[in-house]
Amino acid sequence: MSDETTDPATEIFVTHRNLLFTVAYEMLGSAADAEDVLQETWLRWVKVDLEQVREKRAYLVRITTRQSLNRLRTMKRRREAYVGPWLPEPLLTAPDVAENVELAESVSMAVMLVLETLSPTQRAVFVLREVFDVSYDEIAAAVDKTPSAVRQIAHRARQHVEDRRPREVVSERETREALESFQHALESGDLQGLLDVLAPEVVLVGDGGGVKQAALRPITGAERVVRTITGGLGRDEGTFTARPTVINGNPALLVRRDNEIDGVMAIRVEDTRVTGIYYVRNPEKLSRIESETRLTLD
């Protein structure tokens, strides 16, 4: 699309583009796939007779949802062939995302991983209803179900997510304080400091995509996690630094080795201690951690 194009279809699409990207990203967990979905949405949108569309925003969300569902079903085969655990693609987000508690939680690594356990239709219904507050009638039109069926799907999906999401939502300040303690112990090699900040049942999930070294299964337990971080992830590969950043609306660490980006560590905090560490090292997923991506619920 040319920046000089000012026709109504383009103006409406650009107005809602950040919202459409957020919908697609929450459904797919992949910025690259979300961008492809937006391109597909645009190609369908420009063929629409705008005079026949009363709610332009709702119509665009409907197209985006349908295209995301199509892509989710094809992505299943790709995920099954993925080497090791699959984590969502991390995004450097603007400060306003962190300030929106609902949005920040919905795109956090912990919650995005829970969404991965839903079926494509359940995920679409949950995201549209619980995150974007779309009406049941509009969701029904987007997923080709009746409103009553959508209500049932929404109830089951909500229960599924509630059973698996973090037990409590902690403040950004609490998360940042835990992250600072974790960062200091990590950079200084303070094993006891790491054990002190990690919960006994902490889980480490590493995503190397078969390109970078990462555990092929989640690592559970503070001592095992410390051994993995300080040894198995290659602390001896070069000069190691971990600097604070904001990923998916939540405090995280940008890890560098010899000044080259190695990955992103996002964390989950409960009761002031780290209960989850999500370490994305796959280079294909690190293209959006130095320039901000705009996410919005509006």
Summary of the structure (lengths in Angstrom):
residues: 298
radius of gyration: 20.0
end to end distance: 22.6
largest distance: 65.8
contacts: 960
relative contact order: 0.15
helix: 54%
strand: 17%
